[in-house]
Amino acid sequence: MAPPVAVSPLIKTARWSALLLGIFYGKQRFEYLKPIAEEERRIEEAEKKAREEQERIYKQLSEANSDTILK
Amino acid sequence: MAQAVQKLVAKVPTLVGAAVTYSKPRLATFWHYARVELVPPSPAEIPKAIEGATNLVKAFQKGRLGQTTVKEAFRNGLVATEVLMWFYIGECIGKGGIIGYNV
């Protein structure tokens, strides 16, 4: 087994500070995106309800208007 | 079906034992290298790191960029990529998931 390499201090500091910066960045971005996603979900819910209402009305109307002997 | 499950459950201790015997020497090798190479810098090493960074900047300013060999440049590129990967791993830890943000 080769002996372990003595890593230069610059590289070590760069690695671990990159790790800490990454954790910080990930946390901040997550907190930034969370309320936006909740808002989008809320809007999607409301729109979905409106759309389903429309579809229900359309279906009812089309069923009432269709005169086929297959009923 | 129940018999198959019972046989499987009876085999689990042997499987766990085999996994431990397999991974022990490999964990030992990993630990042997990681204890020297992957440790965070001690407080005494941080000034040396800052000095190394200033040396790098000064060498750039003196125009040594034109004197780096392709081999050196490739090696430095690999090291820089590795540092960048640590940043992405940190981001995965911070956002609590591997792929994408679970908002």
Backbone of each chain as nested JSON, in Angstrom:
{
  "chains": [
    {"id": "A", "residues": [
      {"number": 1, "name": "MET", "atoms": {"N": [0.854, -1.187, 0.0], "CA": [0.0, 0.0, 0.0], "C": [0.886, 1.231, 0.0]}},
      {"number": 2, "name": "ALA", "atoms": {"N": [0.594, 2.146, -0.895], "CA": [1.377, 3.38, -0.935], "C": [1.081, 4.2, 0.308]}},
      {"number": 3, "name": "PRO", "atoms": {"N": [2.069, 4.934, 0.824], "CA": [1.789, 5.759, 2.002], "C": [0.858, 6.892, 1.638]}},
      {"number": 4, "name": "PRO", "atoms": {"N": [0.061, 7.365, 2.597], "CA": [-0.867, 8.44, 2.266], "C": [-0.125, 9.722, 1.913]}},
      {"number": 5, "name": "VAL", "atoms": {"N": [-0.715, 10.45, 0.994], "CA": [-0.086, 11.665, 0.467], "C": [-0.363, 12.821, 1.418]}},
      {"number": 6, "name": "ALA", "atoms": {"N": [0.638, 13.702, 1.603], "CA": [0.402, 14.898, 2.418], "C": [-0.231, 15.952, 1.518]}},
      {"number": 7, "name": "VAL", "atoms": {"N": [-1.52, 16.207, 1.751], "CA": [-2.229, 17.143, 0.876], "C": [-1.865, 18.567, 1.273]}},
      {"number": 8, "name": "SER", "atoms": {"N": [-1.712, 19.443, 0.29], "CA": [-1.338, 20.824, 0.597], "C": [-2.456, 21.506, 1.358]}},
      {"number": 9, "name": "PRO", "atoms": {"N": [-2.115, 22.405, 2.299], "CA": [-3.148, 23.048, 3.121], "C": [-4.123, 23.871, 2.295]}},
      {"number": 10, "name": "LEU", "atoms": {"N": [-3.627, 24.443, 1.176], "CA": [-4.534, 25.236, 0.344], "C": [-5.668, 24.375, -0.175]}},
      {"number": 11, "name": "ILE", "atoms": {"N": [-5.315, 23.166, -0.647], "CA": [-6.347, 22.299, -1.199], "C": [-7.307, 21.847, -0.108]}},
      {"number": 12, "name": "LYS", "atoms": {"N": [-6.744, 21.581, 1.083], "CA": [-7.622, 21.124, 2.17], "C": [-8.605, 22.209, 2.561]}},
      {"number": 13, "name": "THR", "atoms": {"N": [-8.099, 23.452, 2.734], "CA": [-9.004, 24.539, 3.1], "C": [-10.018, 24.763, 1.998]}},
      {"number": 14, "name": "ALA", "atoms": {"N": [-9.558, 24.684, 0.727], "CA": [-10.484, 24.919, -0.382], "C": [-11.599, 23.889, -0.379]}},
      {"number": 15, "name": "ARG", "atoms": {"N": [-11.242, 22.605, -0.161], "CA": [-12.256, 21.554, -0.16], "C": [-13.3, 21.779, 0.905]}},
      {"number": 16, "name": "TRP", "atoms": {"N": [-12.818, 21.96, 2.161], "CA": [-13.78, 22.009, 3.253], "C": [-14.568, 23.306, 3.248]}},
      {"number": 17, "name": "SER", "atoms": {"N": [-13.953, 24.407, 2.795], "CA": [-14.749, 25.633, 2.709], "C": [-15.749, 25.531, 1.575]}},
      {"number": 18, "name": "ALA", "atoms": {"N": [-15.383, 24.79, 0.485], "CA": [-16.363, 24.574, -0.573], "C": [-17.521, 23.755, -0.054]}},
      {"number": 19, "name": "LEU", "atoms": {"N": [-17.221, 22.754, 0.806], "CA": [-18.296, 21.944, 1.383], "C": [-19.229, 22.806, 2.213]}},
      {"number": 20, "name": "LEU", "atoms": {"N": [-18.648, 23.65, 3.089], "CA": [-19.486, 24.485, 3.948], "C": [-20.301, 25.472, 3.129]}},
      {"number": 21, "name": "LEU", "atoms": {"N": [-19.652, 26.067, 2.11], "CA": [-20.374, 27.01, 1.256], "C": [-21.522, 26.323, 0.532]}},
      {"number": 22, "name": "GLY", "atoms": {"N": [-21.255, 25.073, 0.097], "CA": [-22.292, 24.328, -0.599], "C": [-23.475, 24.051, 0.297]}},
      {"number": 23, "name": "ILE", "atoms": {"N": [-23.196, 23.644, 1.561], "CA": [-24.292, 23.385, 2.496], "C": [-25.106, 24.65, 2.696]}},
      {"number": 24, "name": "PHE", "atoms": {"N": [-24.398, 25.758, 2.886], "CA": [-25.071, 27.029, 3.118], "C": [-25.929, 27.408, 1.916]}},
      {"number": 25, "name": "TYR", "atoms": {"N": [-25.341, 27.278, 0.701], "CA": [-26.047, 27.652, -0.515], "C": [-27.281, 26.785, -0.715]}},
      {"number": 26, "name": "GLY", "atoms": {"N": [-27.119, 25.455, -0.455], "CA": [-28.249, 24.557, -0.645], "C": [-29.396, 24.914, 0.276]}},
      {"number": 27, "name": "LYS", "atoms": {"N": [-29.043, 25.213, 1.557], "CA": [-30.064, 25.552, 2.522], "C": [-30.792, 26.826, 2.116]}},
      {"number": 28, "name": "GLN", "atoms": {"N": [-30.02, 27.859, 1.699], "CA": [-30.629, 29.134, 1.351], "C": [-31.549, 28.988, 0.151]}},
      {"number": 29, "name": "ARG", "atoms": {"N": [-31.083, 28.25, -0.861], "CA": [-31.887, 28.098, -2.065], "C": [-33.157, 27.329, -1.775]}},
      {"number": 30, "name": "PHE", "atoms": {"N": [-33.065, 26.3, -0.922], "CA": [-34.239, 25.544, -0.54], "C": [-35.255, 26.439, 0.142]}},
      {"number": 31, "name": "GLU", "atoms": {"N": [-34.757, 27.283, 1.078], "CA": [-35.684, 28.173, 1.772], "C": [-36.284, 29.2, 0.836]}},
      {"number": 32, "name": "TYR", "atoms": {"N": [-35.535, 29.57, -0.207], "CA": [-36.07, 30.529, -1.176], "C": [-37.134, 29.889, -2.049]}},
      {"number": 33, "name": "LEU", "atoms": {"N": [-36.924, 28.621, -2.444], "CA": [-37.83, 27.971, -3.383], "C": [-39.086, 27.458, -2.72]}},
      {"number": 34, "name": "LYS", "atoms": {"N": [-39.041, 27.229, -1.377], "CA": [-40.174, 26.589, -0.707], "C": [-41.462, 27.415, -0.81]}},
      {"number": 35, "name": "PRO", "atoms": {"N": [-41.474, 28.707, -0.443], "CA": [-42.741, 29.424, -0.534], "C": [-43.228, 29.581, -1.97]}},
      {"number": 36, "name": "ILE", "atoms": {"N": [-42.299, 29.689, -2.925], "CA": [-42.71, 29.81, -4.324], "C": [-43.444, 28.55, -4.753]}},
      {"number": 37, "name": "ALA", "atoms": {"N": [-42.913, 27.384, -4.353], "CA": [-43.557, 26.132, -4.743], "C": [-44.926, 25.994, -4.078]}},
      {"number": 38, "name": "GLU", "atoms": {"N": [-45.029, 26.445, -2.8], "CA": [-46.322, 26.342, -2.128], "C": [-47.354, 27.208, -2.814]}},
      {"number": 39, "name": "GLU", "atoms": {"N": [-46.919, 28.42, -3.219], "CA": [-47.827, 29.323, -3.917], "C": [-48.3, 28.682, -5.22]}},
      {"number": 40, "name": "GLU", "atoms": {"N": [-47.356, 28.09, -5.945], "CA": [-47.715, 27.469, -7.229], "C": [-48.697, 26.329, -7.019]}},
      {"number": 41, "name": "ARG", "atoms": {"N": [-48.466, 25.57, -5.929], "CA": [-49.363, 24.446, -5.671], "C": [-50.767, 24.934, -5.359]}},
      {"number": 42, "name": "ARG", "atoms": {"N": [-50.833, 26.031, -4.572], "CA": [-52.128, 26.59, -4.213], "C": [-52.885, 27.048, -5.464]}},
      {"number": 43, "name": "ILE", "atoms": {"N": [-52.153, 27.75, -6.35], "CA": [-52.783, 28.254, -7.569], "C": [-53.243, 27.09, -8.434]}},
      {"number": 44, "name": "GLU", "atoms": {"N": [-52.418, 26.044, -8.488], "CA": [-52.772, 24.883, -9.304], "C": [-54.036, 24.234, -8.766]}},
      {"number": 45, "name": "GLU", "atoms": {"N": [-54.133, 24.127, -7.423], "CA": [-55.341, 23.56, -6.803], "C": [-56.578, 24.347, -7.214]}},
      {"number": 46, "name": "ALA", "atoms": {"N": [-56.497, 25.681, -7.087], "CA": [-57.664, 26.517, -7.397], "C": [-58.04, 26.358, -8.873]}},
      {"number": 47, "name": "GLU", "atoms": {"N": [-57.033, 26.384, -9.744], "CA": [-57.335, 26.28, -11.172], "C": [-57.917, 24.921, -11.508]}},
      {"number": 48, "name": "LYS", "atoms": {"N": [-57.388, 23.891, -10.821], "CA": [-57.881, 22.547, -11.096], "C": [-59.354, 22.441, -10.719]}},
      {"number": 49, "name": "LYS", "atoms": {"N": [-59.7, 23.033, -9.561], "CA": [-61.103, 22.992, -9.146], "C": [-61.988, 23.679, -10.172]}},
      {"number": 50, "name": "ALA", "atoms": {"N": [-61.529, 24.864, -10.637], "CA": [-62.329, 25.596, -11.621], "C": [-62.491, 24.765, -12.899]}},
      {"number": 51, "name": "ARG", "atoms": {"N": [-61.397, 24.134, -13.322], "CA": [-61.447, 23.349, -14.551], "C": [-62.39, 22.164, -14.408]}},
      {"number": 52, "name": "GLU", "atoms": {"N": [-62.303, 21.491, -13.238], "CA": [-63.17, 20.316, -13.066], "C": [-64.626, 20.732, -13.031]}},
      {"number": 53, "name": "GLU", "atoms": {"N": [-64.895, 21.893, -12.44], "CA": [-66.248, 22.419, -12.418], "C": [-66.745, 22.613, -13.844]}},
      {"number": 54, "name": "GLN", "atoms": {"N": [-65.902, 23.231, -14.672], "CA": [-66.265, 23.469, -16.071], "C": [-66.562, 22.152, -16.776]}},
      {"number": 55, "name": "GLU", "atoms": {"N": [-65.68, 21.178, -16.539], "CA": [-65.855, 19.898, -17.238], "C": [-67.146, 19.237, -16.825]}},
      {"number": 56, "name": "ARG", "atoms": {"N": [-67.473, 19.349, -15.507], "CA": [-68.699, 18.734, -15.009], "C": [-69.914, 19.366, -15.69]}},
      {"number": 57, "name": "ILE", "atoms": {"N": [-69.908, 20.707, -15.745], "CA": [-71.033, 21.406, -16.36], "C": [-71.14, 21.007, -17.825]}},
      {"number": 58, "name": "TYR", "atoms": {"N": [-69.992, 20.955, -18.508], "CA": [-69.998, 20.592, -19.933], "C": [-70.563, 19.199, -20.132]}},
      {"number": 59, "name": "LYS", "atoms": {"N": [-70.129, 18.278, -19.267], "CA": [-70.606, 16.906, -19.407], "C": [-72.105, 16.821, -19.195]}},
      {"number": 60, "name": "GLN", "atoms": {"N": [-72.551, 17.525, -18.15], "CA": [-73.987, 17.477, -17.876], "C": [-74.774, 18.015, -19.05]}},
      {"number": 61, "name": "LEU", "atoms": {"N": [-74.309, 19.156, -19.589], "CA": [-75.015, 19.755, -20.717], "C": [-74.999, 18.812, -21.903]}},
      {"number": 62, "name": "SER", "atoms": {"N": [-73.842, 18.218, -22.172], "CA": [-73.763, 17.352, -23.361], "C": [-74.623, 16.119, -23.171]}},
      {"number": 63, "name": "GLU", "atoms": {"N": [-74.722, 15.631, -21.953], "CA": [-75.567, 14.452, -21.727], "C": [-77.032, 14.797, -21.888]}},
      {"number": 64, "name": "ALA", "atoms": {"N": [-77.382, 16.016, -21.429], "CA": [-78.788, 16.403, -21.551], "C": [-79.159, 16.635, -23.016]}},
      {"number": 65, "name": "ASN", "atoms": {"N": [-78.214, 17.126, -23.803], "CA": [-78.511, 17.481, -25.181], "C": [-78.419, 16.309, -26.131]}},
      {"number": 66, "name": "SER", "atoms": {"N": [-77.722, 15.294, -25.749], "CA": [-77.527, 14.212, -26.714], "C": [-78.792, 13.378, -26.767]}},
      {"number": 67, "name": "ASP", "atoms": {"N": [-79.327, 13.26, -27.968], "CA": [-80.502, 12.394, -28.074], "C": [-80.115, 11.217, -28.933]}},
      {"number": 68, "name": "THR", "atoms": {"N": [-79.812, 10.152, -28.265], "CA": [-79.461, 8.938, -28.985], "C": [-80.346, 7.824, -28.474]}},
      {"number": 69, "name": "ILE", "atoms": {"N": [-80.57, 6.848, -29.331], "CA": [-81.453, 5.767, -28.919], "C": [-80.705, 4.745, -28.071]}},
      {"number": 70, "name": "LEU", "atoms": {"N": [-79.386, 5.0, -27.911], "CA": [-78.589, 4.032, -27.156], "C": [-78.747, 4.181, -25.653]}},
      {"number": 71, "name": "LYS", "atoms": {"N": [-79.499, 5.198, -25.197], "CA": [-79.567, 5.424, -23.74], "C": [-80.378, 4.326, -23.084]}}
    ]},
    {"id": "B", "residues": [
      {"number": 1, "name": "MET", "atoms": {"N": [-44.435, -20.299, 0.618], "CA": [-44.141, -18.87, 0.719], "C": [-43.626, -18.542, 2.107]}},
      {"number": 2, "name": "ALA", "atoms": {"N": [-44.355, -19.055, 3.126], "CA": [-43.922, -18.771, 4.503], "C": [-42.585, -19.451, 4.777]}},
      {"number": 3, "name": "GLN", "atoms": {"N": [-42.406, -20.634, 4.198], "CA": [-41.145, -21.355, 4.429], "C": [-39.977, -20.608, 3.792]}},
      {"number": 4, "name": "ALA", "atoms": {"N": [-40.226, -20.05, 2.595], "CA": [-39.152, -19.316, 1.921], "C": [-38.743, -18.099, 2.747]}},
      {"number": 5, "name": "VAL", "atoms": {"N": [-39.776, -17.41, 3.285], "CA": [-39.48, -16.224, 4.101], "C": [-38.693, -16.638, 5.338]}},
      {"number": 6, "name": "GLN", "atoms": {"N": [-39.091, -17.796, 5.943], "CA": [-38.382, -18.232, 7.157], "C": [-36.931, -18.542, 6.855]}},
      {"number": 7, "name": "LYS", "atoms": {"N": [-36.725, -19.19, 5.687], "CA": [-35.329, -19.535, 5.339], "C": [-34.521, -18.263, 5.125]}},
      {"number": 8, "name": "LEU", "atoms": {"N": [-35.14, -17.278, 4.477], "CA": [-34.445, -16.017, 4.225], "C": [-34.084, -15.345, 5.545]}},
      {"number": 9, "name": "VAL", "atoms": {"N": [-35.061, -15.305, 6.473], "CA": [-34.812, -14.65, 7.759], "C": [-33.702, -15.371, 8.509]}},
      {"number": 10, "name": "ALA", "atoms": {"N": [-33.654, -16.717, 8.358], "CA": [-32.596, -17.46, 9.056], "C": [-31.236, -17.148, 8.451]}},
      {"number": 11, "name": "LYS", "atoms": {"N": [-31.228, -16.774, 7.143], "CA": [-29.92, -16.521, 6.518], "C": [-29.397, -15.121, 6.798]}},
      {"number": 12, "name": "VAL", "atoms": {"N": [-30.245, -14.226, 7.291], "CA": [-29.823, -12.822, 7.433], "C": [-28.593, -12.675, 8.319]}},
      {"number": 13, "name": "PRO", "atoms": {"N": [-28.482, -13.355, 9.504], "CA": [-27.26, -13.167, 10.314], "C": [-25.995, -13.554, 9.567]}},
      {"number": 14, "name": "THR", "atoms": {"N": [-26.067, -14.673, 8.777], "CA": [-24.868, -15.067, 8.034], "C": [-24.516, -14.02, 6.992]}},
      {"number": 15, "name": "LEU", "atoms": {"N": [-25.56, -13.452, 6.341], "CA": [-25.297, -12.426, 5.33], "C": [-24.647, -11.204, 5.957]}},
      {"number": 16, "name": "VAL", "atoms": {"N": [-25.195, -10.81, 7.112], "CA": [-24.637, -9.63, 7.779], "C": [-23.19, -9.899, 8.173]}},
      {"number": 17, "name": "GLY", "atoms": {"N": [-22.936, -11.128, 8.703], "CA": [-21.559, -11.477, 9.067], "C": [-20.628, -11.431, 7.878]}},
      {"number": 18, "name": "ALA", "atoms": {"N": [-21.109, -11.951, 6.735], "CA": [-20.274, -11.948, 5.532], "C": [-20.004, -10.531, 5.078]}},
      {"number": 19, "name": "ALA", "atoms": {"N": [-21.029, -9.668, 5.157], "CA": [-20.834, -8.28, 4.731], "C": [-19.8, -7.593, 5.613]}},
      {"number": 20, "name": "VAL", "atoms": {"N": [-19.876, -7.871, 6.933], "CA": [-18.921, -7.235, 7.847], "C": [-17.507, -7.708, 7.554]}},
      {"number": 21, "name": "THR", "atoms": {"N": [-17.346, -9.036, 7.362], "CA": [-15.989, -9.553, 7.08], "C": [-15.465, -9.011, 5.772]}},
      {"number": 22, "name": "TYR", "atoms": {"N": [-16.368, -8.786, 4.808], "CA": [-15.912, -8.251, 3.53], "C": [-15.468, -6.813, 3.65]}},
      {"number": 23, "name": "SER", "atoms": {"N": [-16.258, -6.035, 4.399], "CA": [-16.01, -4.599, 4.38], "C": [-14.964, -4.167, 5.392]}},
      {"number": 24, "name": "LYS", "atoms": {"N": [-14.647, -5.019, 6.386], "CA": [-13.72, -4.57, 7.426], "C": [-12.357, -4.148, 6.879]}},
      {"number": 25, "name": "PRO", "atoms": {"N": [-11.65, -5.021, 6.093], "CA": [-10.337, -4.57, 5.609], "C": [-10.433, -3.365, 4.681]}},
      {"number": 26, "name": "ARG", "atoms": {"N": [-11.507, -3.312, 3.874], "CA": [-11.638, -2.171, 2.979], "C": [-11.885, -0.888, 3.744]}},
      {"number": 27, "name": "LEU", "atoms": {"N": [-12.706, -0.973, 4.803], "CA": [-12.901, 0.202, 5.646], "C": [-11.59, 0.608, 6.291]}},
      {"number": 28, "name": "ALA", "atoms": {"N": [-10.779, -0.412, 6.681], "CA": [-9.497, -0.096, 7.317], "C": [-8.591, 0.651, 6.345]}},
      {"number": 29, "name": "THR", "atoms": {"N": [-8.534, 0.197, 5.081], "CA": [-7.707, 0.91, 4.094], "C": [-8.22, 2.319, 3.908]}},
      {"number": 30, "name": "PHE", "atoms": {"N": [-9.543, 2.45, 3.764], "CA": [-10.121, 3.773, 3.566], "C": [-9.761, 4.688, 4.723]}},
      {"number": 31, "name": "TRP", "atoms": {"N": [-9.909, 4.171, 5.948], "CA": [-9.619, 4.978, 7.118], "C": [-8.138, 5.347, 7.157]}},
      {"number": 32, "name": "HIS", "atoms": {"N": [-7.28, 4.395, 6.772], "CA": [-5.844, 4.617, 6.778], "C": [-5.456, 5.806, 5.91]}},
      {"number": 33, "name": "TYR", "atoms": {"N": [-6.139, 5.933, 4.755], "CA": [-5.821, 7.067, 3.877], "C": [-6.582, 8.315, 4.274]}},
      {"number": 34, "name": "ALA", "atoms": {"N": [-7.839, 8.119, 4.676], "CA": [-8.68, 9.299, 4.917], "C": [-8.193, 10.066, 6.133]}},
      {"number": 35, "name": "ARG", "atoms": {"N": [-7.613, 9.348, 7.127], "CA": [-7.193, 10.037, 8.329], "C": [-6.088, 11.05, 8.047]}},
      {"number": 36, "name": "VAL", "atoms": {"N": [-5.34, 10.849, 6.949], "CA": [-4.286, 11.805, 6.624], "C": [-4.729, 12.764, 5.538]}},
      {"number": 37, "name": "GLU", "atoms": {"N": [-5.478, 12.24, 4.544], "CA": [-5.703, 13.072, 3.354], "C": [-6.981, 13.868, 3.408]}},
      {"number": 38, "name": "LEU", "atoms": {"N": [-8.019, 13.34, 4.108], "CA": [-9.321, 13.987, 3.984], "C": [-9.689, 14.83, 5.194]}},
      {"number": 39, "name": "VAL", "atoms": {"N": [-8.767, 14.947, 6.172], "CA": [-9.155, 15.685, 7.373], "C": [-9.262, 17.161, 7.06]}},
      {"number": 40, "name": "PRO", "atoms": {"N": [-10.116, 17.877, 7.778], "CA": [-10.164, 19.323, 7.592], "C": [-8.862, 19.95, 8.066]}},
      {"number": 41, "name": "PRO", "atoms": {"N": [-8.538, 21.152, 7.553], "CA": [-7.266, 21.774, 7.936], "C": [-7.294, 22.216, 9.392]}},
      {"number": 42, "name": "SER", "atoms": {"N": [-6.206, 21.952, 10.098], "CA": [-6.112, 22.415, 11.482], "C": [-5.909, 23.924, 11.468]}},
      {"number": 43, "name": "PRO", "atoms": {"N": [-6.219, 24.607, 12.586], "CA": [-6.093, 26.073, 12.6], "C": [-4.696, 26.566, 12.246]}},
      {"number": 44, "name": "ALA", "atoms": {"N": [-3.68, 25.709, 12.457], "CA": [-2.325, 26.149, 12.128], "C": [-2.097, 26.162, 10.629]}},
      {"number": 45, "name": "GLU", "atoms": {"N": [-2.914, 25.393, 9.899], "CA": [-2.647, 25.283, 8.47], "C": [-3.333, 26.359, 7.67]}},
      {"number": 46, "name": "ILE", "atoms": {"N": [-4.263, 27.065, 8.287], "CA": [-5.031, 28.047, 7.512], "C": [-4.145, 29.198, 7.034]}},
      {"number": 47, "name": "PRO", "atoms": {"N": [-3.234, 29.753, 7.874], "CA": [-2.351, 30.811, 7.339], "C": [-1.514, 30.307, 6.166]}},
      {"number": 48, "name": "LYS", "atoms": {"N": [-1.099, 29.014, 6.251], "CA": [-0.319, 28.486, 5.138], "C": [-1.159, 28.418, 3.876]}},
      {"number": 49, "name": "ALA", "atoms": {"N": [-2.45, 28.117, 4.055], "CA": [-3.33, 28.069, 2.888], "C": [-3.463, 29.453, 2.271]}},
      {"number": 50, "name": "ILE", "atoms": {"N": [-3.62, 30.472, 3.127], "CA": [-3.757, 31.842, 2.616], "C": [-2.47, 32.233, 1.892]}},
      {"number": 51, "name": "GLU", "atoms": {"N": [-1.322, 31.812, 2.487], "CA": [-0.046, 32.12, 1.835], "C": [0.046, 31.436, 0.475]}},
      {"number": 52, "name": "GLY", "atoms": {"N": [-0.413, 30.17, 0.429], "CA": [-0.399, 29.463, -0.854], "C": [-1.251, 30.167, -1.889]}},
      {"number": 53, "name": "ALA", "atoms": {"N": [-2.411, 30.679, -1.45], "CA": [-3.299, 31.363, -2.379], "C": [-2.654, 32.64, -2.893]}},
      {"number": 54, "name": "THR", "atoms": {"N": [-2.002, 33.405, -2.009], "CA": [-1.356, 34.64, -2.465], "C": [-0.202, 34.326, -3.417]}},
      {"number": 55, "name": "ASN", "atoms": {"N": [0.518, 33.225, -3.122], "CA": [1.588, 32.813, -4.045], "C": [1.047, 32.546, -5.429]}},
      {"number": 56, "name": "LEU", "atoms": {"N": [-0.105, 31.847, -5.441], "CA": [-0.741, 31.527, -6.72], "C": [-1.061, 32.808, -7.487]}},
      {"number": 57, "name": "VAL", "atoms": {"N": [-1.669, 33.788, -6.759], "CA": [-2.066, 35.027, -7.421], "C": [-0.831, 35.75, -7.949]}},
      {"number": 58, "name": "LYS", "atoms": {"N": [0.247, 35.788, -7.114], "CA": [1.458, 36.494, -7.546], "C": [2.075, 35.823, -8.764]}},
      {"number": 59, "name": "ALA", "atoms": {"N": [2.05, 34.486, -8.769], "CA": [2.634, 33.783, -9.921], "C": [1.847, 34.087, -11.187]}},
      {"number": 60, "name": "PHE", "atoms": {"N": [0.525, 34.175, -11.062], "CA": [-0.286, 34.551, -12.207], "C": [0.099, 35.925, -12.708]}},
      {"number": 61, "name": "GLN", "atoms": {"N": [0.294, 36.867, -11.72], "CA": [0.582, 38.238, -12.13], "C": [1.935, 38.326, -12.804]}},
      {"number": 62, "name": "LYS", "atoms": {"N": [2.86, 37.443, -12.399], "CA": [4.193, 37.529, -13.018], "C": [4.233, 36.869, -14.387]}},
      {"number": 63, "name": "GLY", "atoms": {"N": [3.145, 36.307, -14.799], "CA": [3.096, 35.77, -16.149], "C": [3.532, 34.327, -16.26]}},
      {"number": 64, "name": "ARG", "atoms": {"N": [3.485, 33.596, -15.115], "CA": [3.913, 32.2, -15.196], "C": [2.869, 31.335, -15.857]}},
      {"number": 65, "name": "LEU", "atoms": {"N": [1.705, 31.961, -16.177], "CA": [0.646, 31.161, -16.786], "C": [1.116, 30.567, -18.102]}},
      {"number": 66, "name": "GLY", "atoms": {"N": [1.96, 31.318, -18.829], "CA": [2.432, 30.81, -20.113], "C": [3.463, 29.711, -19.977]}},
      {"number": 67, "name": "GLN", "atoms": {"N": [3.971, 29.516, -18.71], "CA": [5.039, 28.537, -18.564], "C": [4.555, 27.213, -18.004]}},
      {"number": 68, "name": "THR", "atoms": {"N": [3.245, 27.107, -17.728], "CA": [2.779, 25.827, -17.184], "C": [2.717, 24.81, -18.304]}},
      {"number": 69, "name": "THR", "atoms": {"N": [3.177, 23.615, -17.987], "CA": [3.083, 22.549, -18.99], "C": [1.652, 22.049, -19.063]}},
      {"number": 70, "name": "VAL", "atoms": {"N": [1.34, 21.335, -20.136], "CA": [-0.015, 20.791, -20.288], "C": [-0.303, 19.813, -19.16]}},
      {"number": 71, "name": "LYS", "atoms": {"N": [0.727, 19.053, -18.778], "CA": [0.52, 18.072, -17.703], "C": [0.135, 18.758, -16.405]}},
      {"number": 72, "name": "GLU", "atoms": {"N": [0.874, 19.851, -16.095], "CA": [0.565, 20.589, -14.867], "C": [-0.838, 21.174, -14.93]}},
      {"number": 73, "name": "ALA", "atoms": {"N": [-1.149, 21.741, -16.123], "CA": [-2.453, 22.373, -16.256], "C": [-3.56, 21.345, -16.1]}},
      {"number": 74, "name": "PHE", "atoms": {"N": [-3.359, 20.148, -16.667], "CA": [-4.35, 19.089, -16.542], "C": [-4.533, 18.691, -15.087]}},
      {"number": 75, "name": "ARG", "atoms": {"N": [-3.412, 18.555, -14.372], "CA": [-3.478, 18.168, -12.968], "C": [-4.213, 19.225, -12.152]}},
      {"number": 76, "name": "ASN", "atoms": {"N": [-3.889, 20.494, -12.413], "CA": [-4.569, 21.561, -11.678], "C": [-6.05, 21.584, -11.991]}},
      {"number": 77, "name": "GLY", "atoms": {"N": [-6.376, 21.299, -13.266], "CA": [-7.787, 21.248, -13.635], "C": [-8.522, 20.154, -12.881]}},
      {"number": 78, "name": "LEU", "atoms": {"N": [-7.877, 18.99, -12.738], "CA": [-8.504, 17.893, -11.998], "C": [-8.726, 18.278, -10.541]}},
      {"number": 79, "name": "VAL", "atoms": {"N": [-7.718, 18.916, -9.938], "CA": [-7.862, 19.319, -8.533], "C": [-8.995, 20.321, -8.383]}},
      {"number": 80, "name": "ALA", "atoms": {"N": [-9.071, 21.28, -9.332], "CA": [-10.143, 22.279, -9.253], "C": [-11.502, 21.618, -9.411]}},
      {"number": 81, "name": "THR", "atoms": {"N": [-11.596, 20.616, -10.311], "CA": [-12.867, 19.915, -10.47], "C": [-13.249, 19.194, -9.192]}},
      {"number": 82, "name": "GLU", "atoms": {"N": [-12.262, 18.607, -8.511], "CA": [-12.57, 17.901, -7.278], "C": [-13.11, 18.861, -6.226]}},
      {"number": 83, "name": "VAL", "atoms": {"N": [-12.514, 20.046, -6.122], "CA": [-12.988, 21.027, -5.142], "C": [-14.408, 21.45, -5.484]}},
      {"number": 84, "name": "LEU", "atoms": {"N": [-14.682, 21.604, -6.811], "CA": [-16.032, 21.969, -7.233], "C": [-17.031, 20.892, -6.843]}},
      {"number": 85, "name": "MET", "atoms": {"N": [-16.629, 19.597, -6.955], "CA": [-17.534, 18.513, -6.589], "C": [-17.879, 18.555, -5.106]}},
      {"number": 86, "name": "TRP", "atoms": {"N": [-16.915, 18.942, -4.274], "CA": [-17.212, 19.067, -2.846], "C": [-18.315, 20.112, -2.632]}},
      {"number": 87, "name": "PHE", "atoms": {"N": [-18.27, 21.189, -3.443], "CA": [-19.326, 22.197, -3.314], "C": [-20.694, 21.592, -3.62]}},
      {"number": 88, "name": "TYR", "atoms": {"N": [-20.762, 20.767, -4.688], "CA": [-22.046, 20.182, -5.053], "C": [-22.523, 19.206, -3.986]}},
      {"number": 89, "name": "ILE", "atoms": {"N": [-21.576, 18.458, -3.383], "CA": [-21.968, 17.546, -2.308], "C": [-22.526, 18.339, -1.141]}},
      {"number": 90, "name": "GLY", "atoms": {"N": [-21.883, 19.479, -0.831], "CA": [-22.406, 20.332, 0.229], "C": [-23.8, 20.819, -0.093]}},
      {"number": 91, "name": "GLU", "atoms": {"N": [-24.024, 21.146, -1.376], "CA": [-25.354, 21.614, -1.754], "C": [-26.377, 20.507, -1.571]}},
      {"number": 92, "name": "CYS", "atoms": {"N": [-26.003, 19.258, -1.915], "CA": [-26.931, 18.144, -1.713], "C": [-27.264, 17.988, -0.239]}},
      {"number": 93, "name": "ILE", "atoms": {"N": [-26.245, 18.148, 0.629], "CA": [-26.496, 18.02, 2.064], "C": [-27.41, 19.13, 2.526]}},
      {"number": 94, "name": "GLY", "atoms": {"N": [-27.181, 20.354, 2.001], "CA": [-27.964, 21.491, 2.474], "C": [-29.404, 21.423, 2.028]}},
      {"number": 95, "name": "LYS", "atoms": {"N": [-29.641, 20.876, 0.823], "CA": [-31.025, 20.893, 0.357], "C": [-31.769, 19.641, 0.759]}},
      {"number": 96, "name": "GLY", "atoms": {"N": [-31.063, 18.679, 1.371], "CA": [-31.752, 17.519, 1.909], "C": [-32.224, 16.541, 0.844]}},
      {"number": 97, "name": "GLY", "atoms": {"N": [-31.397, 16.233, -0.128], "CA": [-31.807, 15.289, -1.156], "C": [-30.707, 15.226, -2.181]}},
      {"number": 98, "name": "ILE", "atoms": {"N": [-30.736, 14.186, -3.016], "CA": [-29.662, 14.066, -3.991], "C": [-30.054, 14.726, -5.302]}},
      {"number": 99, "name": "ILE", "atoms": {"N": [-31.276, 14.397, -5.773], "CA": [-31.702, 14.96, -7.052], "C": [-32.791, 15.981, -6.763]}},
      {"number": 100, "name": "GLY", "atoms": {"N": [-32.555, 17.228, -7.063], "CA": [-33.611, 18.218, -6.997], "C": [-33.978, 18.633, -5.593]}},
      {"number": 101, "name": "TYR", "atoms": {"N": [-34.735, 19.726, -5.524], "CA": [-35.158, 20.267, -4.251], "C": [-36.557, 19.753, -3.947]}},
      {"number": 102, "name": "ASN", "atoms": {"N": [-36.754, 19.141, -2.792], "CA": [-38.065, 18.6, -2.457], "C": [-38.928, 19.678, -1.823]}},
      {"number": 103, "name": "VAL", "atoms": {"N": [-39.361, 20.646, -2.677], "CA": [-40.213, 21.702, -2.128], "C": [-41.665, 21.248, -2.233]}}
    ]}
  ]
}
